[in-house]
Amino acid sequence: QVLLVESGGGSVQPGGSLTLSCTAYGFTFSTRAMNWYRQAPGQERELVATITRAGDGTDYADSVKGRFTISRDNAKSTVYLQMNSMKPEDTAVYYCHVQRFREDYWGQGTQVTVSS
């Protein structure tokens, strides 16, 4: 059974930093690209960042380029999202995601709030 467990959310002031973690269970982590999504109140869920299986390729939404960094540790079955220079518009629930055999799997979500 695939399980994604996120941690690291919280509240931060504008300009601050947070790091999210997502540990995966139930599949061979190193064989799947991993993604971070976010969903703000009243808005659709959007893709924030993607990392390849080996961690040698990444892609970001334009809104977070240069501020967020996705990385992974395949030995720990964990993907990270380092968020710097945070803005109030980064406030959302952040979700870890993997697609496996055309099935989508999501973590439970972790709340990130950026406010002064």
C-alpha positions in Angstrom: 0.0 0.0 0.0 1.4 3.4 -1.1 1.6 5.9 1.7 3.1 9.4 1.6 3.7 11.2 4.9 4.4 14.9 4.9 5.9 17.0 7.7 7.4 20.5 8.2 4.5 22.8 7.6 3.8 25.8 9.8 3.7 29.6 10.0 6.4 31.9 8.8 6.8 35.6 8.2 7.2 37.0 4.7 10.8 36.5 3.6 11.2 33.5 5.8 12.0 29.9 5.1 10.5 26.4 5.6 11.4 22.9 4.6 8.8 20.3 3.9 9.6 16.6 3.9 7.6 13.7 2.5 8.5 10.1 3.3 7.2 7.4 1.0 6.2 3.8 1.8 4.9 0.9 -0.1 6.8 1.2 -3.4 10.4 1.4 -4.7 11.0 5.2 -4.2 13.9 5.5 -6.6 11.8 4.3 -9.5 9.4 7.2 -9.5 9.5 10.9 -10.1 8.1 12.9 -7.2 6.0 16.1 -7.1 4.9 18.8 -4.7 1.5 20.4 -5.3 -0.2 23.1 -3.3 -3.8 24.3 -3.0 -4.8 27.7 -1.6 -8.4 28.4 -0.4 -10.8 28.7 -3.3 -8.2 27.8 -5.8 -7.3 24.7 -7.8 -4.5 22.5 -6.8 -1.3 23.5 -8.7 2.0 21.7 -9.4 4.8 23.5 -7.6 7.9 21.3 -8.3 8.9 18.0 -9.9 12.1 15.9 -9.5 13.2 13.0 -11.6 13.8 9.5 -10.2 17.6 10.0 -9.8 17.2 13.6 -8.7 19.2 14.9 -11.6 16.4 16.9 -13.1 13.9 19.4 -11.6 11.2 21.7 -12.8 9.3 24.5 -11.0 6.2 26.6 -11.4 7.1 30.1 -12.5 5.8 31.5 -9.3 8.4 29.7 -7.2 11.4 29.6 -9.5 14.5 30.9 -7.8 12.9 30.6 -4.3 12.0 26.9 -3.9 14.2 23.9 -4.3 13.1 20.3 -4.6 15.5 17.5 -3.7 15.3 13.8 -2.7 17.2 11.2 -0.7 16.5 7.8 -2.3 18.2 6.0 0.6 15.6 7.5 2.9 12.7 7.4 0.5 12.2 11.1 1.2 11.6 14.1 -1.0 12.1 17.7 0.3 10.9 21.1 -0.6 13.1 23.9 0.6 11.1 27.2 0.5 13.0 30.5 0.8 12.0 34.2 0.4 8.4 33.2 1.1 5.5 35.4 0.2 1.9 35.6 1.5 0.8 34.1 -1.8 2.7 30.9 -0.9 0.0 30.2 1.8 -1.6 26.9 0.9 -1.9 23.3 1.9 1.1 21.5 0.3 0.8 17.9 -0.9 3.4 15.3 -1.9 2.4 13.3 -5.0 3.5 10.3 -7.0 1.9 8.6 -10.0 2.4 4.8 -10.1 0.9 2.6 -12.8 -1.5 5.5 -13.8 -2.7 5.8 -10.2 -2.3 9.1 -8.4 -1.2 9.0 -4.7 -1.3 12.0 -2.4 -0.1 12.7 1.1 -2.4 14.1 3.7 -1.2 17.6 3.1 0.6 20.1 5.4 -0.5 23.7 6.0 1.9 26.5 5.2 0.9 30.0 6.2 3.0 33.1 5.4 1.8 36.1 7.3 3.2 39.0 9.3 
